[in-house]
Amino acid sequence: MSRLRRLAFFFLFPLATMAQSDLAVKSLNKIQFADQFPGADACVQIQNAIAALPVNGGEVDARGFPGFYKCSANPFANILMHPGESVHLYLAAGSTFTTTAQWVIPLGSIVTGGGSVPGGGRGTTLVADKTFPRNTPVVSLGDFGQSEGPLIEDITIDCNHVSGSIGIFSDRVQELGGIRDVSVINYRAIGIEMLDQFDLPPRTGGLPENFILDELQLGGDAGSICILVRVGVGGQRGGGHITCSSSLVEQFNLSCSGGLITATFIPPTVPPGQPVPINIIPNGASIGVEGGTNSALDGLFTVTSSSGTQLRWTQAGCKGGASGAIVGVMAQSGVQLDGADGVYSQIHCEFTVDCVLAGSAALAGGWVTRALTVSGVTGQSSVKNIVHLGRASSSEDVVLTALERCNGPNPTTQQCATNVVQDDVNSVTLQDTSLAWYLVGHSGGGAAPALLSSSPSLGWFLPNPFLTFRNSSVFSQLGGQSDGSYTYCSDCKVVTPSACSAANPAGCVCSGGGTGAFAKRLSGAWLCN
């Protein structure tokens, strides 16, 4: 190395080292560890960690909080309505935060937990304290009227049966924001609600659209709704991989005598020294029954007597008994869509009146549920309707595909929901074991002029008064097709027109060399008009 190069190396090396050291310090400022900050509780510590980030935000690692913690404040409270600052908050697996304050996740910010398996301290749980405000969502997504990117993932939200409770709410979340890999449990009203308050009265909020709803597990109290999407106009919505059930499910052995079912409670195993659980399903509750050894005792019932060890209800014509039956108090709706467009898929329900309910609310301004596709919906004996199209608004341009009412091919021996489709507007009830597709066309109000289904029990209603065969046949193609086939034959004619009549259909046999006729296959012969 030349002398000049050596001088340059020794002169510049300390400057390079200092620059790298300064860069490392600045990089560390973008990541703060919440347990290293002071505060009255864990959420105040997280607030203080967020305050130490640069003005454009960064990451806060709160995985130093394993165990149980109280929260009296929204961790993001000090950066709400700061559009240039976003924060990614990490929470630890095995941590539970009991909050008295709603968490509002601002535009561009993310909460990532350590897992969404509810119970047992296996994931991350945010629990509403018993003093949490009534009729209030535990988590709200977005602070601006149009909030892109607020996201919550890998966590359980426990509403703790607070009156009127909602798990997660948004009237403004948009692109790249939403809910992913989340469990929501023990809500009194709604698990997840997406509500348009820009186009629909009172028009005082924002418009949710193009959001994420994926890998969701929900279980709510009696009469609750797992997911409610109610919107006017806007971009595409949708969601998938959704499971909806009840928050109150117990196991019983069943016996029948004289049309009366007696259900004997099977208490779950508890650690030594813990009190043995008792039945808490109340008298008068609407219940679903499934999963026992006798599927004939499955279905939907109303409890007529309840104690800590037994339930009773009536079932006309019941016989025998069943062991290990699952009994749950009924939620109202799995996925409820009012005025909603989009694609919803892979939905499974248990202990739910309607797994998918569309068009159940009359919306102001003429909004109806339209441009909607629902695919891959399953349920069984603890569900009344796999899909229910309500009468409150005339849903139109709706496509339902891959609906399954029974968990096996034989409805007489397998657990089956009551109906696969209940369409109130078009007065259609289908009880097929499964249904490939059901299509409701554009109506503009009232019964749809287009109504098509793969069900053999439903005739087709076509929207156009004219039926056109774009591809006609020729006489040489009329062969051994099955009876009931129908075609327009471009070179057909009646062999003996004078003998052709309704009283003598045999005189209407087709032949070639004509100018065209409609042909139909009856009793093994092709007859022309």
VEXDREN-2710 file (C-alpha; in Angstrom, 1 decimal):
% VEXDREN-2710
k/r/px/py/pz
1/MET/0.0/0.0/0.0
2/SER/1.5/3.4/-0.9
3/ARG/2.1/6.0/1.8
4/LEU/-0.7/8.2/0.5
5/ARG/-3.1/5.4/0.6
6/ARG/-2.1/4.5/4.1
7/LEU/-2.6/8.1/5.2
8/ALA/-6.0/8.2/3.6
9/PHE/-7.0/4.8/5.3
10/PHE/-6.0/5.9/8.8
11/PHE/-7.6/9.3/8.4
12/LEU/-10.9/8.1/7.0
13/PHE/-11.3/4.9/9.1
14/PRO/-12.5/6.6/12.3
15/LEU/-15.1/8.7/10.3
16/ALA/-16.5/5.5/8.7
17/THR/-16.7/3.8/12.1
18/MET/-18.5/6.8/13.6
19/ALA/-21.0/6.9/10.7
20/GLN/-21.8/3.2/11.1
21/SER/-22.2/3.7/14.9
22/ASP/-24.5/6.7/14.3
23/LEU/-26.5/4.7/11.7
24/ALA/-26.9/1.8/14.2
25/VAL/-28.2/4.2/16.9
26/LYS/-30.7/5.7/14.5
27/SER/-31.9/2.3/13.4
28/LEU/-32.5/1.2/17.0
29/ASN/-34.7/4.2/17.5
30/LYS/-37.1/2.7/15.0
31/ILE/-37.6/-0.3/17.4
32/GLN/-38.6/0.2/21.0
33/PHE/-39.1/-2.3/23.7
34/ALA/-42.3/-1.5/25.7
35/ASP/-41.2/-3.3/28.9
36/GLN/-38.2/-0.9/29.2
37/PHE/-40.5/2.1/29.6
38/PRO/-42.3/3.4/32.7
39/GLY/-46.1/3.6/33.1
40/ALA/-49.0/2.8/35.3
41/ASP/-49.9/-0.3/33.3
42/ALA/-48.8/-2.2/30.2
43/CYS/-50.7/-0.1/27.8
44/VAL/-49.3/3.2/29.2
45/GLN/-45.8/1.7/28.8
46/ILE/-46.6/0.9/25.2
47/GLN/-47.8/4.5/24.7
48/ASN/-44.5/5.7/26.1
49/ALA/-42.6/3.4/23.8
50/ILE/-44.5/4.7/20.8
51/ALA/-43.7/8.3/21.9
52/ALA/-40.0/7.4/21.7
53/LEU/-40.2/6.4/18.0
54/PRO/-39.3/8.8/15.2
55/VAL/-42.0/11.1/13.8
56/ASN/-42.9/8.6/11.1
57/GLY/-43.3/5.7/13.5
58/GLY/-41.6/2.3/13.7
59/GLU/-42.0/-0.9/15.7
60/VAL/-42.9/-1.5/19.3
61/ASP/-42.0/-4.9/20.8
62/ALA/-44.2/-5.7/23.7
63/ARG/-43.3/-9.3/23.8
64/GLY/-41.6/-8.7/27.1
65/PHE/-45.1/-8.8/28.7
66/PRO/-45.9/-12.5/29.1
67/GLY/-48.7/-13.3/31.6
68/PHE/-51.7/-11.2/32.7
69/TYR/-51.8/-7.4/32.5
70/LYS/-54.3/-4.6/33.1
71/CYS/-54.8/-1.8/30.5
72/SER/-56.5/1.5/31.2
73/ALA/-55.8/3.3/27.9
74/ASN/-55.6/2.8/24.1
75/PRO/-52.0/2.1/23.3
76/PHE/-52.3/4.2/20.1
77/ALA/-54.1/7.2/21.7
78/ASN/-51.3/9.7/21.3
79/ILE/-50.9/9.1/17.5
80/LEU/-54.5/9.2/16.4
81/MET/-55.1/11.6/13.6
82/HIS/-51.3/11.7/12.9
83/PRO/-51.4/10.4/9.3
84/GLY/-47.6/10.4/8.9
85/GLU/-47.0/8.1/11.8
86/SER/-47.7/4.4/11.8
87/VAL/-46.7/1.7/14.3
88/HIS/-46.4/-2.1/14.2
89/LEU/-47.1/-3.4/17.7
90/TYR/-46.0/-6.9/18.6
91/LEU/-47.6/-8.8/21.5
92/ALA/-46.4/-12.0/23.1
93/ALA/-47.9/-15.5/22.9
94/GLY/-49.1/-16.4/26.4
95/SER/-50.1/-12.8/27.2
96/THR/-53.5/-11.5/28.3
97/PHE/-54.4/-7.9/28.4
98/THR/-57.6/-6.9/30.3
99/THR/-58.7/-3.5/29.1
100/THR/-61.1/-0.9/30.3
101/ALA/-60.5/1.3/27.2
102/GLN/-61.3/0.7/23.6
103/TRP/-58.2/0.1/21.3
104/VAL/-58.3/2.2/18.2
105/ILE/-55.8/1.2/15.6
106/PRO/-54.9/4.2/13.4
107/LEU/-54.3/4.4/9.7
108/GLY/-51.3/2.3/8.6
109/SER/-50.8/0.7/12.0
110/ILE/-50.7/-3.0/12.8
111/VAL/-51.3/-5.2/15.9
112/THR/-49.7/-8.6/15.7
113/GLY/-50.3/-11.1/18.5
114/GLY/-48.6/-14.4/19.2
115/GLY/-51.6/-16.6/18.1
116/SER/-55.3/-16.7/18.0
117/VAL/-56.2/-20.0/19.7
118/PRO/-58.6/-19.0/22.5
119/GLY/-58.2/-20.2/26.0
120/GLY/-55.4/-21.8/28.0
121/GLY/-52.9/-19.0/27.6
122/ARG/-51.7/-20.4/24.3
123/GLY/-51.9/-17.3/22.2
124/THR/-52.5/-13.6/22.8
125/THR/-55.8/-12.4/24.2
126/LEU/-57.3/-8.9/24.6
127/VAL/-60.2/-9.1/27.1
128/ALA/-62.9/-6.5/27.9
129/ASP/-62.9/-5.8/31.6
130/LYS/-66.3/-6.2/33.3
131/THR/-66.4/-2.4/33.6
132/PHE/-65.8/-1.9/29.9
133/PRO/-68.3/0.5/28.3
134/ARG/-71.5/-1.1/27.1
135/ASN/-72.5/-1.2/23.5
136/THR/-68.9/-0.5/22.5
137/PRO/-66.4/-2.3/20.3
138/VAL/-63.3/-3.6/22.0
139/VAL/-61.3/-2.8/18.9
140/SER/-61.9/-0.1/16.3
141/LEU/-60.0/0.0/13.0
142/GLY/-59.1/3.4/11.5
143/ASP/-59.1/7.0/12.7
144/PHE/-59.5/8.9/9.5
145/GLY/-62.6/8.8/7.3
146/GLN/-60.6/6.7/4.8
147/SER/-58.1/4.6/6.7
148/GLU/-55.8/2.4/4.6
149/GLY/-53.8/-0.3/6.4
150/PRO/-55.1/-0.6/10.0
151/LEU/-54.7/-4.4/10.6
152/ILE/-55.1/-6.7/13.6
153/GLU/-53.9/-10.3/13.3
154/ASP/-53.0/-13.4/15.3
155/ILE/-54.9/-12.5/18.5
156/THR/-58.1/-13.4/20.4
157/ILE/-60.6/-10.7/21.3
158/ASP/-62.7/-11.7/24.3
159/CYS/-65.7/-9.5/24.9
160/ASN/-66.3/-11.1/28.3
161/HIS/-70.2/-11.1/27.8
162/VAL/-70.3/-7.3/28.4
163/SER/-73.8/-5.9/27.5
164/GLY/-74.1/-5.0/23.8
165/SER/-70.5/-5.8/23.2
166/ILE/-68.9/-5.9/19.7
167/GLY/-65.5/-7.5/19.1
168/ILE/-64.1/-5.5/16.2
169/PHE/-65.7/-2.6/14.4
170/SER/-64.9/-0.3/11.5
171/ASP/-66.7/2.2/9.4
172/ARG/-63.6/3.3/7.5
173/VAL/-61.0/0.6/7.0
174/GLN/-59.9/0.3/3.4
175/GLU/-57.1/-1.3/1.3
176/LEU/-54.5/-3.5/3.1
177/GLY/-56.4/-3.1/6.4
178/GLY/-58.7/-5.5/8.2
179/ILE/-58.7/-8.7/10.3
180/ARG/-56.6/-11.8/9.7
181/ASP/-56.1/-15.0/11.8
182/VAL/-58.3/-13.7/14.7
183/SER/-60.7/-15.3/17.1
184/VAL/-63.6/-13.2/18.6
185/ILE/-65.5/-14.8/21.5
186/ASN/-68.1/-14.1/24.1
187/TYR/-69.7/-11.0/22.4
188/ARG/-73.3/-10.1/23.2
189/ALA/-74.1/-8.3/20.0
190/ILE/-71.7/-8.7/17.1
191/GLY/-68.3/-10.4/16.6
192/ILE/-67.1/-8.2/13.7
193/GLU/-69.0/-5.3/12.2
194/MET/-68.2/-3.4/9.0
195/LEU/-70.7/-0.5/8.7
196/ASP/-71.0/2.1/6.0
197/GLN/-71.8/5.4/7.8
198/PHE/-70.9/7.6/4.8
199/ASP/-73.7/6.5/2.3
200/LEU/-76.2/5.2/4.9
201/PRO/-77.8/7.2/7.6
202/PRO/-76.8/9.0/9.8
203/ARG/-74.0/9.7/7.3
204/THR/-71.6/10.8/10.0
205/GLY/-68.7/8.4/9.4
206/GLY/-66.7/6.6/6.8
207/LEU/-66.9/3.9/4.2
208/PRO/-65.3/0.4/4.7
209/GLU/-64.2/-1.2/1.4
210/ASN/-61.5/-3.5/-0.1
211/PHE/-60.7/-4.8/3.4
212/ILE/-59.3/-8.1/4.6
213/LEU/-61.5/-10.7/6.4
214/ASP/-59.6/-14.0/6.5
215/GLU/-59.1/-17.0/8.8
216/LEU/-61.6/-16.0/11.4
217/GLN/-63.2/-18.0/14.3
218/LEU/-66.1/-16.5/16.1
219/GLY/-68.4/-17.6/19.0
220/GLY/-71.0/-15.4/20.5
221/ASP/-73.9/-15.3/23.0
222/ALA/-77.5/-16.2/22.3
223/GLY/-79.0/-14.3/19.4
224/SER/-75.7/-12.7/18.4
225/ILE/-74.3/-12.1/14.9
226/CYS/-70.8/-13.4/14.0
227/ILE/-70.0/-11.0/11.2
228/LEU/-72.2/-8.1/10.0
229/VAL/-71.3/-6.2/6.8
230/ARG/-73.8/-3.4/6.0
231/VAL/-72.9/-1.0/3.2
232/GLY/-74.3/1.3/0.6
233/VAL/-71.9/1.9/-2.3
234/GLY/-68.2/1.4/-2.7
235/GLY/-65.5/-1.1/-3.7
236/GLN/-65.3/-4.8/-3.4
237/ARG/-65.7/-6.6/-0.1
238/GLY/-65.4/-10.2/0.9
239/GLY/-63.8/-12.7/3.2
240/GLY/-63.1/-16.4/3.6
241/HIS/-62.1/-19.2/5.9
242/ILE/-64.8/-18.2/8.5
243/THR/-66.1/-20.4/11.3
244/CYS/-69.1/-19.3/13.4
245/SER/-70.5/-21.0/16.5
246/SER/-71.9/-20.3/20.0
247/SER/-70.1/-19.2/23.1
248/LEU/-72.2/-21.6/25.2
249/VAL/-71.8/-25.2/24.1
250/GLU/-72.0/-28.2/26.5
251/GLN/-72.0/-32.0/26.3
252/PHE/-74.8/-34.3/27.4
253/ASN/-76.1/-37.9/27.3
254/LEU/-79.6/-38.0/25.9
255/SER/-82.6/-40.3/26.6
256/CYS/-86.1/-40.2/25.2
257/SER/-89.4/-41.2/26.9
258/GLY/-92.9/-40.3/25.6
259/GLY/-91.7/-37.5/23.3
260/LEU/-89.6/-35.9/26.1
261/ILE/-85.8/-35.7/25.9
262/THR/-83.8/-35.7/29.1
263/ALA/-80.2/-34.5/28.7
264/THR/-77.8/-35.4/31.5
265/PHE/-74.8/-33.0/31.7
266/ILE/-71.3/-34.3/31.2
267/PRO/-68.9/-32.0/33.1
268/PRO/-65.6/-31.3/31.4
269/THR/-62.4/-32.5/33.2
270/VAL/-60.9/-29.9/35.5
271/PRO/-57.6/-29.8/37.4
272/PRO/-57.6/-31.2/40.9
273/GLY/-59.0/-28.8/43.5
274/GLN/-61.1/-26.9/41.0
275/PRO/-64.9/-26.9/41.3
276/VAL/-66.8/-29.2/39.0
277/PRO/-68.6/-27.2/36.3
278/ILE/-72.4/-27.4/36.1
279/ASN/-74.9/-26.8/33.3
280/ILE/-75.6/-23.1/32.6
281/ILE/-77.9/-23.4/29.6
282/PRO/-81.0/-21.7/30.8
283/ASN/-84.7/-22.7/30.6
284/GLY/-86.3/-21.3/27.5
285/ALA/-83.1/-21.2/25.5
286/SER/-83.2/-22.0/21.7
287/ILE/-80.7/-24.8/21.3
288/GLY/-79.1/-27.0/18.6
289/VAL/-78.2/-30.6/19.1
290/GLU/-75.5/-32.5/17.1
291/GLY/-72.7/-35.0/17.2
292/GLY/-74.3/-37.7/19.4
293/THR/-74.4/-41.4/18.6
294/ASN/-78.1/-41.2/17.4
295/SER/-78.5/-38.6/14.7
296/ALA/-82.3/-39.0/14.9
297/LEU/-82.1/-36.9/18.1
298/ASP/-80.3/-34.1/16.4
299/GLY/-82.0/-30.8/15.5
300/LEU/-83.3/-27.5/16.8
301/PHE/-85.3/-27.3/20.0
302/THR/-86.4/-25.1/22.9
303/VAL/-85.4/-26.0/26.5
304/THR/-88.5/-26.6/28.7
305/SER/-86.6/-27.4/32.0
306/SER/-83.1/-26.7/33.2
307/SER/-81.0/-27.5/36.3
308/GLY/-77.3/-27.7/37.1
309/THR/-77.2/-31.4/35.9
310/GLN/-80.0/-31.8/33.4
311/LEU/-82.0/-30.2/30.5
312/ARG/-85.3/-31.3/29.0
313/TRP/-87.1/-30.5/25.8
314/THR/-89.8/-32.1/23.6
315/GLN/-89.2/-34.1/20.4
316/ALA/-92.3/-35.8/18.9
317/GLY/-91.7/-39.4/17.9
318/CYS/-88.2/-39.6/19.5
319/LYS/-86.8/-43.1/20.2
320/GLY/-83.8/-44.4/22.2
321/GLY/-80.9/-42.3/23.4
322/ALA/-77.6/-40.9/22.5
323/SER/-74.2/-40.5/24.2
324/GLY/-71.8/-37.5/23.9
325/ALA/-74.3/-35.2/22.2
326/ILE/-73.2/-31.5/21.8
327/VAL/-75.8/-29.0/22.8
328/GLY/-75.3/-25.3/22.2
329/VAL/-77.4/-22.1/22.6
330/MET/-78.2/-20.6/19.2
331/ALA/-76.5/-17.6/17.7
332/GLN/-78.6/-15.7/15.1
333/SER/-76.4/-15.3/12.0
334/GLY/-73.0/-16.4/10.8
335/VAL/-72.3/-13.9/8.1
336/GLN/-75.0/-11.2/7.6
337/LEU/-74.7/-9.2/4.4
338/ASP/-77.0/-6.1/3.9
339/GLY/-76.4/-4.0/0.8
340/ALA/-73.1/-5.8/0.5
341/ASP/-71.2/-6.8/-2.6
342/GLY/-68.2/-9.0/-2.9
343/VAL/-67.1/-12.6/-2.6
344/TYR/-67.4/-14.7/0.6
345/SER/-66.2/-18.2/0.7
346/GLN/-65.4/-21.2/2.9
347/ILE/-67.9/-20.5/5.7
348/HIS/-68.8/-23.1/8.3
349/CYS/-71.5/-22.7/11.0
350/GLU/-72.7/-24.5/14.1
351/PHE/-75.5/-23.5/16.5
352/THR/-76.6/-20.7/14.2
353/VAL/-80.1/-20.0/12.8
354/ASP/-78.8/-18.6/9.5
355/CYS/-75.2/-19.4/8.4
356/VAL/-75.3/-16.8/5.7
357/LEU/-78.1/-14.2/5.8
358/ALA/-78.4/-11.6/3.0
359/GLY/-80.9/-8.8/2.4
360/SER/-82.5/-8.9/5.9
361/ALA/-82.5/-5.2/6.5
362/ALA/-84.3/-2.5/4.5
363/LEU/-81.7/0.2/3.8
364/ALA/-82.4/3.9/3.0
365/GLY/-81.8/5.3/-0.5
366/GLY/-82.9/2.1/-2.3
367/TRP/-79.7/0.2/-1.5
368/VAL/-80.1/-3.6/-1.9
369/THR/-77.7/-6.6/-1.6
370/ARG/-76.3/-7.1/-5.1
371/ALA/-73.2/-8.3/-7.0
372/LEU/-72.6/-10.9/-4.4
373/THR/-71.1/-14.4/-4.6
374/VAL/-71.2/-16.8/-1.7
375/SER/-69.3/-20.1/-2.1
376/GLY/-68.5/-23.2/0.0
377/VAL/-71.0/-22.9/2.9
378/THR/-71.5/-25.8/5.3
379/GLY/-73.4/-26.7/8.4
380/GLN/-75.4/-29.5/9.9
381/SER/-78.2/-30.2/12.4
382/SER/-77.5/-27.2/14.6
383/VAL/-78.2/-24.8/11.7
384/LYS/-81.6/-23.9/10.3
385/ASN/-80.6/-22.3/7.0
386/ILE/-77.3/-22.7/5.2
387/VAL/-78.2/-19.6/3.1
388/HIS/-81.2/-17.3/3.8
389/LEU/-82.2/-14.6/1.4
390/GLY/-84.3/-12.2/3.4
391/ARG/-87.4/-10.3/2.3
392/ALA/-86.5/-6.8/3.6
393/SER/-84.7/-6.0/0.4
394/SER/-84.8/-7.8/-3.0
395/SER/-81.3/-9.2/-3.3
396/GLU/-80.3/-9.3/-7.0
397/ASP/-77.4/-10.6/-9.1
398/VAL/-76.5/-13.1/-6.4
399/VAL/-74.7/-16.4/-7.0
400/LEU/-74.6/-19.1/-4.4
401/THR/-72.3/-22.1/-5.1
402/ALA/-71.2/-25.3/-3.3
403/LEU/-73.7/-25.3/-0.4
404/GLU/-73.8/-28.4/1.8
405/ARG/-76.7/-29.1/4.2
406/CYS/-75.6/-32.6/5.4
407/ASN/-72.3/-33.9/6.6
408/GLY/-72.8/-37.1/4.6
409/PRO/-74.7/-38.3/1.5
410/ASN/-77.7/-39.8/3.3
411/PRO/-80.0/-37.3/4.9
412/THR/-81.8/-40.0/6.9
413/THR/-78.7/-41.0/8.8
414/GLN/-76.5/-38.0/8.6
415/GLN/-76.6/-34.7/10.5
416/CYS/-78.4/-32.2/8.3
417/ALA/-79.4/-28.5/8.6
418/THR/-83.1/-27.8/8.0
419/ASN/-82.8/-26.0/4.7
420/VAL/-79.9/-25.5/2.2
421/VAL/-81.6/-22.4/0.8
422/GLN/-84.4/-20.3/2.2
423/ASP/-85.3/-17.5/-0.4
424/ASP/-88.1/-15.4/1.1
425/VAL/-88.4/-13.0/-1.9
426/ASN/-88.9/-15.7/-4.5
427/SER/-90.8/-18.1/-2.1
428/VAL/-88.3/-20.9/-2.5
429/THR/-87.2/-23.4/0.1
430/LEU/-84.7/-26.2/-0.9
431/GLN/-83.7/-29.1/1.2
432/ASP/-81.3/-30.9/-1.1
433/THR/-78.4/-32.6/0.6
434/SER/-76.1/-30.3/-1.3
435/LEU/-76.5/-27.7/-4.0
436/ALA/-74.0/-26.9/-6.7
437/TRP/-75.4/-23.5/-7.5
438/TYR/-78.4/-21.1/-7.1
439/LEU/-78.6/-17.9/-9.1
440/VAL/-80.8/-14.8/-8.6
441/GLY/-80.7/-12.4/-11.5
442/HIS/-81.2/-8.6/-11.8
443/SER/-84.7/-7.7/-10.6
444/GLY/-85.0/-4.0/-9.8
445/GLY/-87.4/-4.9/-7.0
446/GLY/-89.8/-7.7/-6.4
447/ALA/-89.4/-11.3/-7.4
448/ALA/-86.4/-11.9/-9.7
449/PRO/-87.2/-12.6/-13.4
450/ALA/-84.1/-14.8/-13.5
451/LEU/-84.0/-17.7/-11.0
452/LEU/-81.9/-20.7/-11.9
453/SER/-80.7/-23.6/-9.8
454/SER/-79.0/-27.0/-10.0
455/SER/-81.7/-28.4/-7.8
456/PRO/-84.0/-30.8/-9.7
457/SER/-87.0/-29.6/-7.6
458/LEU/-86.9/-26.0/-8.9
459/GLY/-88.0/-25.0/-12.3
460/TRP/-86.0/-22.3/-14.2
461/PHE/-87.3/-18.7/-14.5
462/LEU/-85.6/-16.9/-17.4
463/PRO/-85.4/-13.1/-17.6
464/ASN/-86.0/-12.8/-21.4
465/PRO/-89.3/-13.7/-23.0
466/PHE/-87.4/-15.2/-26.0
467/LEU/-85.3/-18.3/-25.9
468/THR/-82.8/-18.5/-28.7
469/PHE/-80.7/-21.5/-29.8
470/ARG/-77.5/-19.9/-31.1
471/ASN/-76.3/-23.3/-32.4
472/SER/-78.9/-25.3/-34.3
473/SER/-78.8/-29.0/-35.2
474/VAL/-79.4/-30.8/-38.4
475/PHE/-81.4/-33.9/-39.1
476/SER/-78.4/-36.2/-39.4
477/GLN/-77.5/-35.3/-35.8
478/LEU/-80.8/-36.5/-34.3
479/GLY/-79.9/-39.9/-33.0
480/GLY/-80.3/-41.8/-29.7
481/GLN/-80.4/-38.8/-27.3
482/SER/-82.5/-39.3/-24.2
483/ASP/-86.2/-38.6/-24.0
484/GLY/-86.9/-35.0/-23.1
485/SER/-84.2/-33.6/-25.4
486/TYR/-85.1/-30.5/-27.4
487/THR/-83.4/-28.7/-30.3
488/TYR/-84.0/-26.4/-33.3
489/CYS/-83.2/-28.5/-36.4
490/SER/-82.4/-26.2/-39.3
491/ASP/-83.2/-28.8/-42.1
492/CYS/-86.0/-30.7/-40.4
493/LYS/-89.7/-31.1/-41.4
494/VAL/-92.7/-33.2/-40.5
495/VAL/-92.9/-36.4/-42.6
496/THR/-96.7/-36.3/-42.9
497/PRO/-98.0/-32.8/-41.9
498/SER/-101.6/-33.9/-42.5
499/ALA/-101.4/-36.7/-40.0
500/CYS/-99.6/-34.6/-37.3
501/SER/-101.8/-33.6/-34.4
502/ALA/-101.8/-33.6/-30.6
503/ALA/-104.1/-36.6/-30.7
504/ASN/-101.7/-38.4/-33.1
505/PRO/-98.1/-37.4/-32.1
506/ALA/-96.7/-40.4/-34.1
507/GLY/-97.7/-38.5/-37.3
508/CYS/-95.3/-35.7/-36.3
509/VAL/-92.1/-37.7/-36.9
510/CYS/-89.2/-35.6/-38.2
511/SER/-87.3/-36.1/-41.5
512/GLY/-84.7/-34.1/-43.3
513/GLY/-84.9/-31.9/-46.4
514/GLY/-87.1/-29.2/-44.8
515/THR/-86.7/-25.5/-44.0
516/GLY/-86.4/-26.0/-40.2
517/ALA/-88.5/-27.0/-37.2
518/PHE/-88.3/-27.5/-33.5
519/ALA/-87.7/-31.2/-32.6
520/LYS/-88.2/-33.0/-29.4
521/ARG/-87.4/-36.6/-28.3
522/LEU/-90.4/-38.5/-26.9
523/SER/-90.8/-42.3/-26.5
524/GLY/-87.7/-42.9/-28.4
525/ALA/-88.7/-40.9/-31.5
526/TRP/-87.9/-37.4/-32.7
527/LEU/-91.1/-35.4/-33.3
528/CYS/-91.3/-32.1/-35.1
529/ASN/-93.8/-29.2/-34.8
END
